[in-house]
Amino acid sequence: MIINLKNEISSNLIVRLEAENLFKQLDEYSTNITMDFSGIEFINRSFAQEYLNRKFSVDYEIEEINVPDVVKNMFNVILEWNGYDMRY
């Protein structure tokens, strides 16, 4: 299943609740998911933190595609801040 975040949410990923709601919907499917970040122009720390927390706590695989630098950079800030030894 491919989820286009721009179409599902917005080109600006801002609200933590949007990430929560996204994963609540995905939990119903419990299958491997591909998150398409094409067209994303901005992501704030709250959304990124919630997204990564949820991603690492689910029982299914989540892959990201078309991840712009603005998203990679924010994910890397969150990962480093939380002590993960990985980079996007």
N, CA, C and O atoms as a CHARMM CRD file, in Angstrom:
* protein
*
  352
    1    1 MET  N      0.84600  -1.17000   0.00000 PROA 1      0.00000
    2    1 MET  CA     0.00000   0.00000   0.00000 PROA 1      0.00000
    3    1 MET  C      0.89700   1.24100   0.00000 PROA 1      0.00000
    4    1 MET  O      1.84400   1.32200   0.78200 PROA 1      0.00000
    5    2 ILE  N      0.60400   2.19300  -0.86400 PROA 2      0.00000
    6    2 ILE  CA     1.35100   3.44600  -0.95300 PROA 2      0.00000
    7    2 ILE  C      0.46400   4.58600  -0.45400 PROA 2      0.00000
    8    2 ILE  O     -0.66800   4.75100  -0.90800 PROA 2      0.00000
    9    3 ILE  N      0.99000   5.36100   0.47900 PROA 3      0.00000
   10    3 ILE  CA     0.27900   6.51900   1.02200 PROA 3      0.00000
   11    3 ILE  C      1.02400   7.77300   0.56900 PROA 3      0.00000
   12    3 ILE  O      2.19300   7.96000   0.90500 PROA 3      0.00000
   13    4 ASN  N      0.34300   8.63100  -0.19500 PROA 4      0.00000
   14    4 ASN  CA     0.91300   9.90800  -0.60100 PROA 4      0.00000
   15    4 ASN  C      0.53600  10.92900   0.46500 PROA 4      0.00000
   16    4 ASN  O     -0.62300  11.33000   0.57100 PROA 4      0.00000
   17    5 LEU  N      1.52100  11.34500   1.25100 PROA 5      0.00000
   18    5 LEU  CA     1.24700  12.22500   2.38800 PROA 5      0.00000
   19    5 LEU  C      0.71700  13.59500   1.97800 PROA 5      0.00000
   20    5 LEU  O     -0.09300  14.18700   2.69100 PROA 5      0.00000
   21    6 LYS  N      1.16800  14.09700   0.84000 PROA 6      0.00000
   22    6 LYS  CA     0.64900  15.39000   0.37700 PROA 6      0.00000
   23    6 LYS  C     -0.84800  15.29100   0.11000 PROA 6      0.00000
   24    6 LYS  O     -1.60900  16.19300   0.46000 PROA 6      0.00000
   25    7 ASN  N     -1.26600  14.19000  -0.51200 PROA 7      0.00000
   26    7 ASN  CA    -2.69700  14.01700  -0.79700 PROA 7      0.00000
   27    7 ASN  C     -3.50200  13.69700   0.45400 PROA 7      0.00000
   28    7 ASN  O     -4.63700  14.15100   0.59500 PROA 7      0.00000
   29    8 GLU  N     -2.92100  12.91500   1.36500 PROA 8      0.00000
   30    8 GLU  CA    -3.64000  12.49900   2.56800 PROA 8      0.00000
   31    8 GLU  C     -3.71600  13.59300   3.62400 PROA 8      0.00000
   32    8 GLU  O     -4.71200  13.70700   4.33800 PROA 8      0.00000
   33    9 ILE  N     -2.65000  14.40400   3.72100 PROA 9      0.00000
   34    9 ILE  CA    -2.59700  15.40700   4.79000 PROA 9      0.00000
   35    9 ILE  C     -2.43900  16.80500   4.19900 PROA 9      0.00000
   36    9 ILE  O     -3.38100  17.59700   4.19500 PROA 9      0.00000
   37   10 SER  N     -1.22800  17.10200   3.69500 PROA 10     0.00000
   38   10 SER  CA    -0.92500  18.43300   3.16300 PROA 10     0.00000
   39   10 SER  C      0.52200  18.43800   2.70200 PROA 10     0.00000
   40   10 SER  O      1.26600  17.49700   2.98000 PROA 10     0.00000
   41   11 SER  N      0.92700  19.48100   2.00300 PROA 11     0.00000
   42   11 SER  CA     2.34100  19.61700   1.64200 PROA 11     0.00000
   43   11 SER  C      3.15800  20.11800   2.83000 PROA 11     0.00000
   44   11 SER  O      4.38800  20.11800   2.78900 PROA 11     0.00000
   45   12 ASN  N      2.47300  20.54200   3.87900 PROA 12     0.00000
   46   12 ASN  CA     3.11400  20.98700   5.11700 PROA 12     0.00000
   47   12 ASN  C      2.66100  20.07800   6.25200 PROA 12     0.00000
   48   12 ASN  O      1.49300  20.09300   6.64200 PROA 12     0.00000
   49   13 LEU  N      3.58500  19.29200   6.77600 PROA 13     0.00000
   50   13 LEU  CA     3.28100  18.34000   7.84900 PROA 13     0.00000
   51   13 LEU  C      3.60400  19.01600   9.17200 PROA 13     0.00000
   52   13 LEU  O      4.76700  19.13300   9.55800 PROA 13     0.00000
   53   14 ILE  N      2.55600  19.46100   9.86200 PROA 14     0.00000
   54   14 ILE  CA     2.74900  20.32800  11.01200 PROA 14     0.00000
   55   14 ILE  C      2.19100  19.73800  12.30600 PROA 14     0.00000
   56   14 ILE  O      2.87600  19.74800  13.32900 PROA 14     0.00000
   57   15 VAL  N      0.99100  19.23700  12.28000 PROA 15     0.00000
   58   15 VAL  CA     0.27900  18.89000  13.50700 PROA 15     0.00000
   59   15 VAL  C      0.53900  17.44200  13.91200 PROA 15     0.00000
   60   15 VAL  O      0.36300  16.51700  13.11900 PROA 15     0.00000
   61   16 ARG  N      0.96300  17.26700  15.16500 PROA 16     0.00000
   62   16 ARG  CA     1.21400  15.94000  15.72400 PROA 16     0.00000
   63   16 ARG  C     -0.01500  15.04700  15.59500 PROA 16     0.00000
   64   16 ARG  O      0.10500  13.85600  15.30700 PROA 16     0.00000
   65   17 LEU  N     -1.17900  15.61600  15.80500 PROA 17     0.00000
   66   17 LEU  CA    -2.42900  14.85100  15.72900 PROA 17     0.00000
   67   17 LEU  C     -2.62900  14.24300  14.34300 PROA 17     0.00000
   68   17 LEU  O     -3.21100  13.16500  14.22400 PROA 17     0.00000
   69   18 GLU  N     -2.15900  14.91200  13.30000 PROA 18     0.00000
   70   18 GLU  CA    -2.27300  14.35700  11.95000 PROA 18     0.00000
   71   18 GLU  C     -1.46300  13.07100  11.82100 PROA 18     0.00000
   72   18 GLU  O     -1.90900  12.12200  11.17700 PROA 18     0.00000
   73   19 ALA  N     -0.28500  13.03200  12.42200 PROA 19     0.00000
   74   19 ALA  CA     0.52800  11.81400  12.41000 PROA 19     0.00000
   75   19 ALA  C     -0.15600  10.71900  13.21700 PROA 19     0.00000
   76   19 ALA  O     -0.17500   9.56100  12.80000 PROA 19     0.00000
   77   20 GLU  N     -0.71500  11.07500  14.36900 PROA 20     0.00000
   78   20 GLU  CA    -1.44400  10.09800  15.18800 PROA 20     0.00000
   79   20 GLU  C     -2.59600   9.49400  14.38700 PROA 20     0.00000
   80   20 GLU  O     -2.75700   8.27500  14.33500 PROA 20     0.00000
   81   21 ASN  N     -3.38600  10.35200  13.77000 PROA 21     0.00000
   82   21 ASN  CA    -4.54600   9.86900  13.00200 PROA 21     0.00000
   83   21 ASN  C     -4.12600   9.00800  11.82000 PROA 21     0.00000
   84   21 ASN  O     -4.78400   8.01400  11.51100 PROA 21     0.00000
   85   22 LEU  N     -3.04300   9.37800  11.16000 PROA 22     0.00000
   86   22 LEU  CA    -2.53700   8.60300  10.04100 PROA 22     0.00000
   87   22 LEU  C     -2.22200   7.17700  10.49000 PROA 22     0.00000
   88   22 LEU  O     -2.61800   6.21600   9.83200 PROA 22     0.00000
   89   23 PHE  N     -1.52000   7.04200  11.59300 PROA 23     0.00000
   90   23 PHE  CA    -1.13400   5.71100  12.05500 PROA 23     0.00000
   91   23 PHE  C     -2.31100   4.92700  12.61500 PROA 23     0.00000
   92   23 PHE  O     -2.32000   3.69800  12.54200 PROA 23     0.00000
   93   24 LYS  N     -3.29600   5.60700  13.16900 PROA 24     0.00000
   94   24 LYS  CA    -4.50900   4.90400  13.60600 PROA 24     0.00000
   95   24 LYS  C     -5.20000   4.25500  12.40600 PROA 24     0.00000
   96   24 LYS  O     -5.69200   3.13100  12.50000 PROA 24     0.00000
   97   25 GLN  N     -5.23500   4.96400  11.29000 PROA 25     0.00000
   98   25 GLN  CA    -5.82800   4.39400  10.07700 PROA 25     0.00000
   99   25 GLN  C     -4.99300   3.24000   9.55600 PROA 25     0.00000
  100   25 GLN  O     -5.54100   2.22300   9.12900 PROA 25     0.00000
  101   26 LEU  N     -3.66700   3.38200   9.58400 PROA 26     0.00000
  102   26 LEU  CA    -2.78500   2.33600   9.07200 PROA 26     0.00000
  103   26 LEU  C     -2.85000   1.07400   9.92300 PROA 26     0.00000
  104   26 LEU  O     -2.70300  -0.02900   9.39900 PROA 26     0.00000
  105   27 ASP  N     -3.06500   1.21800  11.21600 PROA 27     0.00000
  106   27 ASP  CA    -3.13000   0.06400  12.10500 PROA 27     0.00000
  107   27 ASP  C     -4.24100  -0.89800  11.70400 PROA 27     0.00000
  108   27 ASP  O     -4.16600  -2.09200  11.99600 PROA 27     0.00000
  109   28 GLU  N     -5.27000  -0.38700  11.03700 PROA 28     0.00000
  110   28 GLU  CA    -6.36100  -1.24800  10.58700 PROA 28     0.00000
  111   28 GLU  C     -5.89100  -2.21400   9.49300 PROA 28     0.00000
  112   28 GLU  O     -6.45500  -3.29700   9.33900 PROA 28     0.00000
  113   29 TYR  N     -4.87100  -1.82700   8.74200 PROA 29     0.00000
  114   29 TYR  CA    -4.40600  -2.64800   7.63300 PROA 29     0.00000
  115   29 TYR  C     -3.29800  -3.61000   8.04500 PROA 29     0.00000
  116   29 TYR  O     -3.24000  -4.73800   7.55400 PROA 29     0.00000
  117   30 SER  N     -2.42500  -3.17400   8.93800 PROA 30     0.00000
  118   30 SER  CA    -1.30700  -3.99200   9.43500 PROA 30     0.00000
  119   30 SER  C     -0.56800  -4.71900   8.31200 PROA 30     0.00000
  120   30 SER  O     -0.30700  -5.91900   8.39700 PROA 30     0.00000
  121   31 THR  N     -0.24700  -3.99100   7.29300 PROA 31     0.00000
  122   31 THR  CA     0.49700  -4.54400   6.16100 PROA 31     0.00000
  123   31 THR  C      1.66700  -3.62300   5.86400 PROA 31     0.00000
  124   31 THR  O      1.72800  -2.51700   6.40000 PROA 31     0.00000
  125   32 ASN  N      2.57100  -4.04300   5.04800 PROA 32     0.00000
  126   32 ASN  CA     3.69900  -3.18300   4.69400 PROA 32     0.00000
  127   32 ASN  C      3.19900  -1.92900   3.98100 PROA 32     0.00000
  128   32 ASN  O      2.33100  -1.99400   3.11000 PROA 32     0.00000
  129   33 ILE  N      3.76300  -0.79600   4.36800 PROA 33     0.00000
  130   33 ILE  CA     3.30800   0.50400   3.88000 PROA 33     0.00000
  131   33 ILE  C      4.48200   1.23800   3.25200 PROA 33     0.00000
  132   33 ILE  O      5.60200   1.18300   3.76100 PROA 33     0.00000
  133   34 THR  N      4.22400   1.92500   2.14700 PROA 34     0.00000
  134   34 THR  CA     5.19900   2.83400   1.55400 PROA 34     0.00000
  135   34 THR  C      4.64400   4.24300   1.68900 PROA 34     0.00000
  136   34 THR  O      3.55900   4.54800   1.19300 PROA 34     0.00000
  137   35 MET  N      5.40300   5.09800   2.36800 PROA 35     0.00000
  138   35 MET  CA     5.01900   6.50200   2.54200 PROA 35     0.00000
  139   35 MET  C      5.70300   7.30900   1.45800 PROA 35     0.00000
  140   35 MET  O      6.93100   7.33300   1.37400 PROA 35     0.00000
  141   36 ASP  N      4.91800   7.96500   0.63400 PROA 36     0.00000
  142   36 ASP  CA     5.43400   8.79600  -0.44800 PROA 36     0.00000
  143   36 ASP  C      5.44200  10.24900   0.01900 PROA 36     0.00000
  144   36 ASP  O      4.38900  10.84800   0.23700 PROA 36     0.00000
  145   37 PHE  N      6.63100  10.80200   0.16900 PROA 37     0.00000
  146   37 PHE  CA     6.79400  12.16900   0.64900 PROA 37     0.00000
  147   37 PHE  C      6.91200  13.17500  -0.50000 PROA 37     0.00000
  148   37 PHE  O      7.26900  14.32800  -0.25900 PROA 37     0.00000
  149   38 SER  N      6.62600  12.77500  -1.73000 PROA 38     0.00000
  150   38 SER  CA     6.75200  13.72300  -2.84300 PROA 38     0.00000
  151   38 SER  C      5.80500  14.90200  -2.63300 PROA 38     0.00000
  152   38 SER  O      4.65100  14.73500  -2.23900 PROA 38     0.00000
  153   39 GLY  N      6.32400  16.08800  -2.90500 PROA 39     0.00000
  154   39 GLY  CA     5.53500  17.30800  -2.77200 PROA 39     0.00000
  155   39 GLY  C      5.50700  17.89000  -1.37000 PROA 39     0.00000
  156   39 GLY  O      4.88400  18.92900  -1.15100 PROA 39     0.00000
  157   40 ILE  N      6.17000  17.24400  -0.41000 PROA 40     0.00000
  158   40 ILE  CA     6.19600  17.79400   0.94700 PROA 40     0.00000
  159   40 ILE  C      7.19900  18.94600   0.98100 PROA 40     0.00000
  160   40 ILE  O      8.35700  18.79100   0.59300 PROA 40     0.00000
  161   41 GLU  N      6.73400  20.10000   1.45000 PROA 41     0.00000
  162   41 GLU  CA     7.55800  21.30200   1.47900 PROA 41     0.00000
  163   41 GLU  C      8.09000  21.62600   2.86800 PROA 41     0.00000
  164   41 GLU  O      9.12300  22.28200   3.00100 PROA 41     0.00000
  165   42 PHE  N      7.39000  21.16800   3.90300 PROA 42     0.00000
  166   42 PHE  CA     7.77900  21.49700   5.27900 PROA 42     0.00000
  167   42 PHE  C      7.31300  20.39300   6.21100 PROA 42     0.00000
  168   42 PHE  O      6.24900  19.80600   6.01500 PROA 42     0.00000
  169   43 ILE  N      8.12100  20.11800   7.22700 PROA 43     0.00000
  170   43 ILE  CA     7.72900  19.20700   8.30400 PROA 43     0.00000
  171   43 ILE  C      8.25800  19.81400   9.59700 PROA 43     0.00000
  172   43 ILE  O      9.42600  20.19300   9.67400 PROA 43     0.00000
  173   44 ASN  N      7.40600  19.90800  10.60600 PROA 44     0.00000
  174   44 ASN  CA     7.90900  20.45300  11.86300 PROA 44     0.00000
  175   44 ASN  C      8.30600  19.33900  12.80900 PROA 44     0.00000
  176   44 ASN  O      8.05100  18.16300  12.54800 PROA 44     0.00000
  177   45 ARG  N      8.92700  19.71700  13.90300 PROA 45     0.00000
  178   45 ARG  CA     9.46100  18.74800  14.85500 PROA 45     0.00000
  179   45 ARG  C      8.36100  17.89200  15.47000 PROA 45     0.00000
  180   45 ARG  O      8.56400  16.69600  15.67800 PROA 45     0.00000
  181   46 SER  N      7.21900  18.46600  15.76300 PROA 46     0.00000
  182   46 SER  CA     6.13200  17.70900  16.39700 PROA 46     0.00000
  183   46 SER  C      5.64600  16.57600  15.50400 PROA 46     0.00000
  184   46 SER  O      5.49400  15.44200  15.95800 PROA 46     0.00000
  185   47 PHE  N      5.40500  16.88300  14.23800 PROA 47     0.00000
  186   47 PHE  CA     4.94300  15.84500  13.31200 PROA 47     0.00000
  187   47 PHE  C      6.02700  14.79400  13.13900 PROA 47     0.00000
  188   47 PHE  O      5.74000  13.59800  13.18800 PROA 47     0.00000
  189   48 ALA  N      7.27300  15.22200  12.93500 PROA 48     0.00000
  190   48 ALA  CA     8.37600  14.28400  12.71500 PROA 48     0.00000
  191   48 ALA  C      8.56500  13.36300  13.91200 PROA 48     0.00000
  192   48 ALA  O      8.75900  12.15900  13.74400 PROA 48     0.00000
  193   49 GLN  N      8.51000  13.91900  15.11900 PROA 49     0.00000
  194   49 GLN  CA     8.67100  13.11600  16.33500 PROA 49     0.00000
  195   49 GLN  C      7.57600  12.06300  16.44000 PROA 49     0.00000
  196   49 GLN  O      7.84900  10.89300  16.70900 PROA 49     0.00000
  197   50 GLU  N      6.34500  12.48700  16.22700 PROA 50     0.00000
  198   50 GLU  CA     5.22700  11.54000  16.32200 PROA 50     0.00000
  199   50 GLU  C      5.30800  10.48300  15.22400 PROA 50     0.00000
  200   50 GLU  O      5.07400   9.30200  15.48200 PROA 50     0.00000
  201   51 TYR  N      5.63100  10.89100  14.02300 PROA 51     0.00000
  202   51 TYR  CA     5.75600   9.95200  12.90500 PROA 51     0.00000
  203   51 TYR  C      6.79600   8.87900  13.21900 PROA 51     0.00000
  204   51 TYR  O      6.52300   7.68700  13.07700 PROA 51     0.00000
  205   52 LEU  N      7.98800   9.29900  13.64700 PROA 52     0.00000
  206   52 LEU  CA     9.05000   8.32800  13.91100 PROA 52     0.00000
  207   52 LEU  C      8.73000   7.44700  15.11800 PROA 52     0.00000
  208   52 LEU  O      9.00800   6.24800  15.09800 PROA 52     0.00000
  209   53 ASN  N      8.15100   8.02700  16.16500 PROA 53     0.00000
  210   53 ASN  CA     7.74900   7.21600  17.32200 PROA 53     0.00000
  211   53 ASN  C      6.77700   6.12400  16.90500 PROA 53     0.00000
  212   53 ASN  O      6.92300   4.96600  17.29800 PROA 53     0.00000
  213   54 ARG  N      5.80000   6.49300  16.12000 PROA 54     0.00000
  214   54 ARG  CA     4.80300   5.51400  15.66600 PROA 54     0.00000
  215   54 ARG  C      5.42700   4.50400  14.71300 PROA 54     0.00000
  216   54 ARG  O      5.14500   3.30900  14.80400 PROA 54     0.00000
  217   55 LYS  N      6.27400   4.97300  13.80100 PROA 55     0.00000
  218   55 LYS  CA     6.91100   4.07100  12.83100 PROA 55     0.00000
  219   55 LYS  C      7.68700   2.97200  13.53300 PROA 55     0.00000
  220   55 LYS  O      7.61400   1.80400  13.15100 PROA 55     0.00000
  221   56 PHE  N      8.43000   3.35200  14.56200 PROA 56     0.00000
  222   56 PHE  CA     9.26700   2.36600  15.25300 PROA 56     0.00000
  223   56 PHE  C      8.48900   1.48600  16.22600 PROA 56     0.00000
  224   56 PHE  O      9.05800   0.56600  16.81300 PROA 56     0.00000
  225   57 SER  N      7.20400   1.75400  16.40300 PROA 57     0.00000
  226   57 SER  CA     6.43500   0.95400  17.35400 PROA 57     0.00000
  227   57 SER  C      5.41700   0.02200  16.69200 PROA 57     0.00000
  228   57 SER  O      4.74600  -0.74100  17.38600 PROA 57     0.00000
  229   58 VAL  N      5.29200   0.07100  15.36700 PROA 58     0.00000
  230   58 VAL  CA     4.32100  -0.79200  14.69000 PROA 58     0.00000
  231   58 VAL  C      4.94000  -2.14200  14.34500 PROA 58     0.00000
  232   58 VAL  O      6.16100  -2.29900  14.32700 PROA 58     0.00000
  233   59 ASP  N      4.07500  -3.10200  14.07400 PROA 59     0.00000
  234   59 ASP  CA     4.51300  -4.46500  13.76000 PROA 59     0.00000
  235   59 ASP  C      4.69200  -4.71200  12.27100 PROA 59     0.00000
  236   59 ASP  O      4.98900  -5.83600  11.86800 PROA 59     0.00000
  237   60 TYR  N      4.52100  -3.70600  11.46100 PROA 60     0.00000
  238   60 TYR  CA     4.65900  -3.85900  10.02400 PROA 60     0.00000
  239   60 TYR  C      5.75300  -2.93300   9.51400 PROA 60     0.00000
  240   60 TYR  O      6.17300  -2.00500  10.20500 PROA 60     0.00000
  241   61 GLU  N      6.19800  -3.19400   8.31400 PROA 61     0.00000
  242   61 GLU  CA     7.29300  -2.44700   7.69300 PROA 61     0.00000
  243   61 GLU  C      6.77400  -1.14900   7.08500 PROA 61     0.00000
  244   61 GLU  O      5.73800  -1.13400   6.42100 PROA 61     0.00000
  245   62 ILE  N      7.50900  -0.05600   7.32000 PROA 62     0.00000
  246   62 ILE  CA     7.19500   1.22700   6.68200 PROA 62     0.00000
  247   62 ILE  C      8.43900   1.69100   5.94800 PROA 62     0.00000
  248   62 ILE  O      9.51800   1.81800   6.52800 PROA 62     0.00000
  249   63 GLU  N      8.26200   1.93900   4.65700 PROA 63     0.00000
  250   63 GLU  CA     9.34700   2.42800   3.80500 PROA 63     0.00000
  251   63 GLU  C      8.97100   3.82600   3.33100 PROA 63     0.00000
  252   63 GLU  O      7.80700   4.09400   3.03600 PROA 63     0.00000
  253   64 GLU  N      9.95100   4.71100   3.26000 PROA 64     0.00000
  254   64 GLU  CA     9.70500   6.05000   2.74500 PROA 64     0.00000
  255   64 GLU  C     10.33500   6.19700   1.35900 PROA 64     0.00000
  256   64 GLU  O     11.44100   5.72000   1.10800 PROA 64     0.00000
  257   65 ILE  N      9.61200   6.86300   0.47700 PROA 65     0.00000
  258   65 ILE  CA    10.13100   7.16300  -0.85900 PROA 65     0.00000
  259   65 ILE  C      9.96900   8.65400  -1.13100 PROA 65     0.00000
  260   65 ILE  O      9.15200   9.32800  -0.50300 PROA 65     0.00000
  261   66 ASN  N     10.75600   9.15500  -2.06900 PROA 66     0.00000
  262   66 ASN  CA    10.68300  10.55900  -2.50300 PROA 66     0.00000
  263   66 ASN  C     10.77300  11.53100  -1.32200 PROA 66     0.00000
  264   66 ASN  O     10.01200  12.49400  -1.23400 PROA 66     0.00000
  265   67 VAL  N     11.70900  11.26000  -0.42600 PROA 67     0.00000
  266   67 VAL  CA    11.84700  12.06400   0.78400 PROA 67     0.00000
  267   67 VAL  C     12.72800  13.28200   0.48700 PROA 67     0.00000
  268   67 VAL  O     13.91600  13.13500   0.20100 PROA 67     0.00000
  269   68 PRO  N     12.14300  14.48500   0.55500 PROA 68     0.00000
  270   68 PRO  CA    12.93900  15.68600   0.28700 PROA 68     0.00000
  271   68 PRO  C     13.91900  15.96800   1.43100 PROA 68     0.00000
  272   68 PRO  O     13.75000  15.47700   2.54700 PROA 68     0.00000
  273   69 ASP  N     14.93600  16.76100   1.13000 PROA 69     0.00000
  274   69 ASP  CA    15.96100  17.07300   2.12400 PROA 69     0.00000
  275   69 ASP  C     15.38200  17.68300   3.39900 PROA 69     0.00000
  276   69 ASP  O     15.86900  17.39300   4.49200 PROA 69     0.00000
  277   70 VAL  N     14.36300  18.51200   3.28200 PROA 70     0.00000
  278   70 VAL  CA    13.77900  19.15100   4.45800 PROA 70     0.00000
  279   70 VAL  C     13.24600  18.08900   5.43600 PROA 70     0.00000
  280   70 VAL  O     13.34000  18.26700   6.65100 PROA 70     0.00000
  281   71 VAL  N     12.69600  17.00300   4.91800 PROA 71     0.00000
  282   71 VAL  CA    12.18100  15.92500   5.76200 PROA 71     0.00000
  283   71 VAL  C     13.34000  15.09300   6.30500 PROA 71     0.00000
  284   71 VAL  O     13.36600  14.76200   7.49100 PROA 71     0.00000
  285   72 LYS  N     14.29100  14.75800   5.44800 PROA 72     0.00000
  286   72 LYS  CA    15.45500  13.98700   5.90200 PROA 72     0.00000
  287   72 LYS  C     16.17200  14.70900   7.03900 PROA 72     0.00000
  288   72 LYS  O     16.52800  14.09800   8.04600 PROA 72     0.00000
  289   73 ASN  N     16.37700  16.00600   6.87100 PROA 73     0.00000
  290   73 ASN  CA    17.07500  16.77500   7.88700 PROA 73     0.00000
  291   73 ASN  C     16.33300  16.76800   9.21600 PROA 73     0.00000
  292   73 ASN  O     16.95000  16.60900  10.27000 PROA 73     0.00000
  293   74 MET  N     15.03100  16.93700   9.17500 PROA 74     0.00000
  294   74 MET  CA    14.25000  16.93600  10.41000 PROA 74     0.00000
  295   74 MET  C     14.24500  15.55400  11.03500 PROA 74     0.00000
  296   74 MET  O     14.37400  15.43800  12.25400 PROA 74     0.00000
  297   75 PHE  N     14.10000  14.49700  10.23800 PROA 75     0.00000
  298   75 PHE  CA    14.17000  13.13600  10.78100 PROA 75     0.00000
  299   75 PHE  C     15.51900  12.89200  11.45400 PROA 75     0.00000
  300   75 PHE  O     15.58000  12.28300  12.52200 PROA 75     0.00000
  301   76 ASN  N     16.58900  13.36100  10.83700 PROA 76     0.00000
  302   76 ASN  CA    17.92100  13.17000  11.42000 PROA 76     0.00000
  303   76 ASN  C     18.06900  13.91400  12.74700 PROA 76     0.00000
  304   76 ASN  O     18.70000  13.40300  13.67200 PROA 76     0.00000
  305   77 VAL  N     17.49900  15.10200  12.84800 PROA 77     0.00000
  306   77 VAL  CA    17.51800  15.84100  14.11000 PROA 77     0.00000
  307   77 VAL  C     16.80100  15.04000  15.19400 PROA 77     0.00000
  308   77 VAL  O     17.31000  14.90400  16.30600 PROA 77     0.00000
  309   78 ILE  N     15.63800  14.51600  14.87600 PROA 78     0.00000
  310   78 ILE  CA    14.85100  13.73700  15.84600 PROA 78     0.00000
  311   78 ILE  C     15.59100  12.46500  16.23300 PROA 78     0.00000
  312   78 ILE  O     15.65500  12.12400  17.41400 PROA 78     0.00000
  313   79 LEU  N     16.14600  11.76400  15.26000 PROA 79     0.00000
  314   79 LEU  CA    16.86000  10.51900  15.54500 PROA 79     0.00000
  315   79 LEU  C     18.06900  10.76300  16.43800 PROA 79     0.00000
  316   79 LEU  O     18.29600  10.01800  17.39100 PROA 79     0.00000
  317   80 GLU  N     18.83900  11.79400  16.14100 PROA 80     0.00000
  318   80 GLU  CA    20.00700  12.11600  16.96100 PROA 80     0.00000
  319   80 GLU  C     19.58700  12.53300  18.36400 PROA 80     0.00000
  320   80 GLU  O     20.21300  12.14500  19.35000 PROA 80     0.00000
  321   81 TRP  N     18.54400  13.31000  18.44400 PROA 81     0.00000
  322   81 TRP  CA    18.03800  13.81600  19.72300 PROA 81     0.00000
  323   81 TRP  C     17.59600  12.65800  20.61500 PROA 81     0.00000
  324   81 TRP  O     17.73300  12.72800  21.83600 PROA 81     0.00000
  325   82 ASN  N     17.07000  11.60200  20.01300 PROA 82     0.00000
  326   82 ASN  CA    16.57500  10.45200  20.76600 PROA 82     0.00000
  327   82 ASN  C     17.59600   9.31100  20.86700 PROA 82     0.00000
  328   82 ASN  O     17.28200   8.22900  21.36500 PROA 82     0.00000
  329   83 GLY  N     18.80500   9.56300  20.39400 PROA 83     0.00000
  330   83 GLY  CA    19.87800   8.59100  20.56600 PROA 83     0.00000
  331   83 GLY  C     19.87600   7.41600  19.60100 PROA 83     0.00000
  332   83 GLY  O     20.51000   6.39600  19.87200 PROA 83     0.00000
  333   84 TYR  N     19.16800   7.54400  18.46900 PROA 84     0.00000
  334   84 TYR  CA    19.20000   6.48200  17.46100 PROA 84     0.00000
  335   84 TYR  C     20.45800   6.62400  16.62700 PROA 84     0.00000
  336   84 TYR  O     20.82800   7.73200  16.23800 PROA 84     0.00000
  337   85 ASP  N     21.10700   5.52600  16.35300 PROA 85     0.00000
  338   85 ASP  CA    22.31500   5.53300  15.55100 PROA 85     0.00000
  339   85 ASP  C     21.96300   5.18300  14.10200 PROA 85     0.00000
  340   85 ASP  O     22.33900   4.12800  13.59300 PROA 85     0.00000
  341   86 MET  N     21.24700   6.07700  13.46700 PROA 86     0.00000
  342   86 MET  CA    20.87500   5.88100  12.06500 PROA 86     0.00000
  343   86 MET  C     20.61200   7.24700  11.44800 PROA 86     0.00000
  344   86 MET  O     20.38000   8.23000  12.15300 PROA 86     0.00000
  345   87 ARG  N     20.65000   7.29200  10.13500 PROA 87     0.00000
  346   87 ARG  CA    20.38700   8.54400   9.41800 PROA 87     0.00000
  347   87 ARG  C     19.51300   8.26000   8.20600 PROA 87     0.00000
  348   87 ARG  O     19.54100   7.16700   7.64200 PROA 87     0.00000
  349   88 TYR  N     18.73700   9.26700   7.81800 PROA 88     0.00000
  350   88 TYR  CA    17.93100   9.18300   6.60400 PROA 88     0.00000
  351   88 TYR  C     18.73300   9.72700   5.45900 PROA 88     0.00000
  352   88 TYR  O     18.25200   9.75600   4.32700 PROA 88     0.00000
